[in-house]
Amino acid sequence: MNDSDFITVFDVANTGYRDWTFPAFGLIFVVIGLLLPKLLNAGIFPDYQRKMFGGWFPKVWLGFALFWTATAFISTFSEYLKDHEALMSGKASYVEGVVTDFVPMPYQ
């Protein structure tokens, strides 16, 4: 067997930070929080809703969106850094060889 007979299934050293979509999803809510005061003042909502949500709600929304996005990024990126450091320092191991007795999981 030579190198052309093998297929690399997953190589963590070459993949980079792959969980960026999870915290990036929070940026949608950050943008909504930034636009919310303008939307409330644009006249598309009835007066009672503007009065009820105009003061505190946009600030709470934006604060929570920023907190969630930052927390999601810090937790996923720190996990990536920890795993990358383990690989680079030799604390992580790798497996190579022929796969035998492979039974895939059912589709559902």
Summary of the structure (lengths in Angstrom):
residues: 108
radius of gyration: 23.6
end to end distance: 35.6
largest distance: 75.3
contacts: 196
relative contact order: 0.14
helix: 61%
strand: 0%
